[in-house]
Amino acid sequence: MKNRNMNIDRYKNVQGKKSVVKTKKNKTDVSDESGISGGKANEECETATETEATISDPMKDLEERLKNSELESKQSYDRFLRVSADFENYKKRTAREMSEFRKYANESLISEMLNVVDNLERAIISSTGNDTVNNCLVEGVGMTLKEILKVFENYSVKPIESLCKPFDPNFHQAVMQQESKEHPENTVIAELQKGYMIHDRLLRPSMVIVSATKGKFENNTKENNI
């Protein structure tokens, strides 16, 4: 009986130890599960933060791209305005140069023709009042002169009116001075060679004689003699 009682006591002790072990294990499992759940919560928070960061970063990137695009667009528009202005100036300058070229393209040819006109005029003047000269020939020279002057008019070439006009160094070339009581001082009293204009440009100045008062004319003569 004693042995039996001893065996029963041993069995109870063993069962008690097992229950203690199980309790400890359960406590350990519970603590492990709580640790795991806490770690998962932290990981989820970190993941949410990272997700928010990844969502906010593309917005900033888009804003920066928008600003850069606006800046590039403004710079491109400014370049376009400058190029357009330069092109308009180029067109105006080219049109002006072409107009100037057309206006004065025949300037050199007409300059050479002026000597022909001078000779024809001298021929007509020298034949005036001369009975030995053939009148038909003089008329032919006069008609030729008129035709040439018509061609000059077609190209806007006109003679400069100098007689009885105040002397202007821009259009007149003074060959000499002559005393005159009938004209004011520095007045063109004679024209030795006609001057011509082509449009608004001087083609050739007029060679003229300019009036001078008596006292000034004598002083100028003395100075020239000295």
Wavefront OBJ file of the C-alpha trace (Angstrom):
o trace
v 0.000 0.000 0.000
v 2.812 2.289 0.852
v 4.327 1.656 -2.526
v 1.063 2.422 -4.194
v 0.670 5.634 -2.338
v 4.177 6.640 -3.258
v 3.471 5.982 -6.913
v 0.323 8.114 -6.767
v 2.268 10.961 -5.204
v 4.934 10.736 -7.874
v 2.288 10.850 -10.637
v 0.739 13.971 -9.144
v 4.080 15.663 -8.943
v 4.813 14.838 -12.546
v 1.423 16.105 -13.662
v 1.956 19.300 -11.669
v 5.308 19.886 -13.324
v 3.783 19.319 -16.751
v 1.042 21.825 -16.068
v 3.625 24.320 -14.911
v 5.625 23.736 -18.080
v 2.519 24.155 -20.194
v 1.621 27.335 -18.385
v 5.120 28.692 -18.958
v 4.948 27.709 -22.595
v 1.581 29.369 -22.979
v 2.917 32.516 -21.375
v 5.898 32.430 -23.682
v 3.694 31.911 -26.704
v 1.475 34.798 -25.685
v 4.444 37.074 -25.214
v 5.838 35.990 -28.568
v 2.535 36.635 -30.293
v 2.240 40.110 -28.731
v 5.814 40.904 -29.856
v 5.066 39.757 -33.355
v 1.843 41.770 -33.493
v 3.707 44.881 -32.247
v 6.393 44.415 -34.906
v 3.778 44.043 -37.566
v 2.121 47.273 -36.411
v 5.433 49.120 -36.616
v 6.115 47.721 -40.058
v 2.651 48.762 -41.216
v 3.229 52.328 -39.918
v 6.564 52.504 -41.678
v 4.993 51.174 -44.892
v 2.203 53.778 -44.684
v 4.777 56.549 -44.168
v 6.801 55.335 -47.130
v 3.616 55.149 -49.214
v 2.724 58.733 -48.305
v 6.260 59.827 -49.170
v 6.111 58.087 -52.539
v 2.753 59.763 -53.199
v 3.980 63.245 -52.220
v 7.289 63.014 -54.138
v 5.674 62.662 -57.598
v 3.590 65.780 -56.907
v 6.703 67.802 -56.151
v 8.374 66.364 -59.201
v 5.403 67.372 -61.347
v 5.433 70.885 -59.875
v 9.137 71.272 -60.644
v 8.617 69.994 -64.167
v 5.752 72.454 -64.629
v 7.905 75.373 -63.476
v 10.740 74.328 -65.779
v 8.325 73.949 -68.685
v 6.874 77.418 -68.056
v 10.373 78.920 -67.921
v 11.403 77.188 -71.141
v 8.165 78.308 -72.799
v 8.792 81.923 -71.792
v 12.375 81.805 -73.036
v 11.248 80.270 -76.329
v 8.595 82.966 -76.744
v 11.154 85.707 -76.077
v 13.486 84.189 -78.672
v 10.582 84.019 -81.113
v 9.807 87.707 -80.605
v 13.455 88.673 -81.138
v 13.744 86.564 -84.275
v 10.472 87.991 -85.612
v 11.663 91.555 -84.977
v 15.015 90.844 -86.637
v 13.252 89.327 -89.626
v 10.917 92.325 -89.983
v 13.895 94.678 -89.839
v 15.668 92.557 -92.431
v 12.630 92.725 -94.754
v 12.366 96.503 -94.379
v 16.097 96.962 -94.931
v 16.059 94.715 -97.992
v 13.033 96.507 -99.453
v 14.715 99.868 -98.856
v 17.934 98.709 -100.476
v 16.060 97.350 -103.486
v 14.142 100.609 -103.838
v 17.391 102.584 -103.641
v 18.960 100.292 -106.220
v 16.064 100.727 -108.646
v 16.050 104.493 -108.197
v 19.751 104.981 -108.855
v 20.594 101.978 -111.047
v 21.069 104.194 -114.118
v 22.996 106.920 -112.345
v 26.367 106.174 -113.963
v 24.865 105.917 -117.473
v 22.981 109.193 -117.122
v 26.100 110.903 -115.788
v 27.885 109.956 -118.996
v 24.948 111.240 -121.060
v 25.157 114.683 -119.444
v 28.232 115.521 -121.529
v 26.243 114.696 -124.689
v 23.445 117.015 -123.552
v 25.980 119.788 -122.854
v 27.432 119.518 -126.356
v 23.991 119.580 -127.978
v 23.026 122.681 -126.007
v 26.274 124.420 -126.955
v 25.662 123.573 -130.603
v 22.193 125.112 -130.509
v 23.402 128.236 -128.670
v 26.309 128.778 -131.069
v 24.058 128.418 -134.146
v 21.504 130.938 -132.917
v 21.622 134.128 -135.060
v 24.069 132.578 -137.502
v 22.650 132.779 -141.018
v 25.239 130.439 -142.503
v 24.035 127.489 -140.407
v 21.478 125.113 -141.886
v 18.255 125.617 -139.943
v 17.120 122.045 -140.601
v 20.268 120.768 -138.960
v 19.723 122.971 -135.943
v 16.142 121.760 -135.648
v 17.328 118.148 -135.784
v 19.806 118.792 -132.984
v 17.073 120.478 -130.965
v 14.720 117.521 -131.426
v 17.458 115.101 -130.380
v 18.070 117.165 -127.254
v 14.369 117.155 -126.400
v 14.147 113.370 -126.738
v 17.111 112.879 -124.438
v 15.603 115.232 -121.857
v 12.340 113.240 -122.035
v 14.283 110.089 -121.246
v 15.849 111.947 -118.307
v 12.385 112.853 -117.023
v 11.288 109.224 -117.182
v 14.117 108.390 -114.787
v 13.408 111.406 -112.546
v 16.445 113.355 -113.748
v 15.815 117.097 -113.650
v 18.050 120.159 -114.133
v 18.795 122.410 -111.159
v 17.398 125.916 -111.433
v 20.268 128.199 -110.496
v 19.893 131.591 -112.177
v 18.904 134.403 -109.823
v 18.863 131.947 -106.910
v 20.875 132.363 -103.697
v 24.162 130.480 -103.838
v 23.867 127.051 -102.214
v 27.091 125.059 -101.847
v 25.036 121.857 -101.729
v 23.932 122.333 -105.340
v 26.230 125.006 -106.800
v 29.915 125.087 -107.587
v 31.148 128.693 -107.686
v 33.730 129.232 -110.427
v 34.183 132.968 -109.864
v 32.634 136.083 -108.351
v 31.496 139.097 -110.306
v 30.479 142.552 -109.158
v 26.786 143.217 -109.682
v 24.577 146.110 -108.711
v 21.390 144.440 -109.903
v 21.592 141.345 -107.700
v 22.064 140.866 -103.965
v 25.324 139.465 -102.715
v 25.931 135.702 -103.168
v 23.347 135.375 -105.935
v 23.877 133.206 -108.998
v 24.078 135.602 -111.939
v 25.357 133.221 -114.621
v 25.370 129.478 -115.247
v 28.323 127.975 -117.054
v 27.170 124.381 -116.819
v 23.818 122.991 -115.747
v 23.527 120.814 -112.712
v 21.187 117.833 -112.445
v 19.361 115.883 -109.751
v 18.279 112.253 -109.894
v 15.337 111.823 -107.541
v 16.575 113.493 -104.337
v 20.291 112.896 -104.983
v 22.716 115.343 -106.570
v 23.923 114.017 -109.892
v 26.110 116.974 -110.831
v 26.419 120.474 -109.287
v 25.854 123.593 -111.342
v 28.974 125.572 -112.289
v 27.987 129.196 -111.624
v 29.193 132.784 -111.268
v 28.208 134.439 -107.990
v 27.527 138.158 -107.449
v 29.508 140.257 -105.022
v 29.319 143.853 -103.778
v 31.875 146.353 -105.053
v 33.935 146.638 -101.875
v 34.018 142.894 -101.212
v 34.768 142.162 -104.860
v 37.788 144.506 -104.795
v 39.055 142.971 -101.570
v 38.732 139.480 -102.989
v 40.545 140.563 -106.152
v 43.416 142.014 -104.139
v 43.684 138.866 -102.047
v 43.754 136.702 -105.190
v 46.460 138.890 -106.722
v 48.559 138.602 -103.586
l 1 2 3 4 5 6 7 8 9 10 11 12 13 14 15 16 17 18 19 20 21 22 23 24 25 26 27 28 29 30 31 32 33 34 35 36 37 38 39 40 41 42 43 44 45 46 47 48 49 50 51 52 53 54 55 56 57 58 59 60 61 62 63 64 65 66 67 68 69 70 71 72 73 74 75 76 77 78 79 80 81 82 83 84 85 86 87 88 89 90 91 92 93 94 95 96 97 98 99 100 101 102 103 104 105 106 107 108 109 110 111 112 113 114 115 116 117 118 119 120 121 122 123 124 125 126 127 128 129 130 131 132 133 134 135 136 137 138 139 140 141 142 143 144 145 146 147 148 149 150 151 152 153 154 155 156 157 158 159 160 161 162 163 164 165 166 167 168 169 170 171 172 173 174 175 176 177 178 179 180 181 182 183 184 185 186 187 188 189 190 191 192 193 194 195 196 197 198 199 200 201 202 203 204 205 206 207 208 209 210 211 212 213 214 215 216 217 218 219 220 221 222 223 224 225 226
